[in-house]
Amino acid sequence: MANRHLSRSVVLQTLFEWDFRSITAGDAKFALERNAAEFAPQAGDLPFMEELLKGVVARRSDLDLVIEKAAPEWPLSRIAPVDRNVLRLGLYELLFSDRQKVPAKVAINEAIELAKSFGGENSGRFVNGVLGAVYKELGEPGKDEVSKKKKDVPYAQMPVEKLGGAVVYARHQGDIYLAVVHDIFGHWTLSKGKIGDKPEIANETVEEGTIREIKEEMNLDITLKEKVGDNEYIASDPEVGKKRKQVTYFLAESPYAEITLKQTGGLDDAKWFRLQDALELNFYDDVLPIVTKALQKIQIKNQKK
């Protein structure tokens, strides 16, 4: 067993004790030293274990929030203690570790192996599902990492995934509002979704798919006005490897209606914001130019009215 994997198992045992007995962070550190001496005396990596334990304990509330959003059908109290702490450990490494030292796939795979070793029959699949959902919603951490076990796929040969999204606006009481969604990582962004990803909609156009996705995600009936931009980036999918994600964004008008956010693992809120307040939001860097261009077009349209 590799030292780092053994070290993680000791940290997991300590986290279980910390969680189950509700002990303090100081007591958890003593428990770690005891467990390391008993179960991994030759690991020689106590500083790594201490740093990992300290990080998980310090960020418990943040990690639990991500778990709740990524697995909304599983309240923390219903998740088995072992699985709960495997998720905390895996998420901490996925979200906060130095990516050069702990690549995203390593963080996920290590957590899955811990779940299989210490959890129940379905623990590995459960942890894989939650961490996989977070990985995809995170903005693809480590998307530029190169696997040492797989040959690089040329850019032109990468599978392409089509998505459609929209800058949705509405007029209400003399003001213009934008409808945006908020993800579990603290960013406001544009509603978007996959185009033609199911057999029954395989032949839909990007326009048709965008209208459908906005309706499904925010329950808004939109009318597309014009295309405002394209965005392409390379993402790493745990199942298929690297792929090109191509997003087409439209400017779309909607009635000012109540937003009903679809419950997904990656989003936790959706709201209307006045046009003048929108640029103050915490958008992703690649989304902000799309929003800015759309706002300019909205203002031009408004001036002509």
C-alpha positions, 0 to 999 in steps of 0.5 A: 500500500502506497504511503499516501494512501495509507496516510489517507486511511489513517486520516479517515479513521481519525475523521470518523472518530472526530465526527462520531464522538464530536471531539475538538480539533485539538483532540482530533490531532491527538487521535491522529497521532495515536492512530498513525503510531498504531496503524502506520508507524512506517508511513513517515508522513505525519506532516501530510496527515496533519495538514489533511486533517487540519484542512478538513476540520477547518473547512467542514462547513464549506465541505458539508455545503458542497455535499448538500448541494451535490447530493440534495436527495441525501441529507448529511444525517442520512449519509453513513458516517464513513461515506460522509467523511470520505466525501469530506476528505475527497472534496477537500483534496479536490477543491483545496489541495495543490493541483500539482501535488494532488491532481483532481483524478487522484483525489477522486480515485483515492476517495473511491478506494477509501469508500470501497475499503471502509464503507458499505457495498454501495459506498464506492459508487455513491462517492464516485457519483457525488465527487464526479458531479462536483468535478464536472460542475467545478469548471473542470479542475485539472482540465489541462492535466495530462494523464501519464497512462493515456496517450494525448488525443489530438485536438481535432480528434477530441469528442465534441459536446454541444451546449446552448445557453442564454443571457435572459432578460425581462422588462419589469416596472420600467427596469430591465432585469437579467436572470442568472444562476448561481453555482455551488462554488460561489459564481453567478453564471448563465443558464445552459445545457447540452444539446441533443444529448438524448435519443428523443432530442438528437435532431434538435437545433442549438436554438431549440435546445437552448429554449428547452434547457432554459425552460427546464433549468429556470422554468422561463419561456424565452424568445431568442433574439440573436446570437451573442457569442461562442465559447469553447474549452477543453474539459476532462471527463472521468469517463471519456477523457478530454473533450471539447465543449462548445457553447453557443450563447444567445440573447433571449427575452422572457416575461418577468416571471418567478424562477423555479430552479431545477434541482441539480448537483451544481446549482443552488440559486437563480435570481433576477437582477437589475441590469445596472447591478448585473456587472457587479456579480461574480461571473466566471472570466469566460462568461463575463465578456458574453454578459457584457456584450449582451448588456450592450445589445440590450441597452441599444434595443432599449434606446430604440424603443 
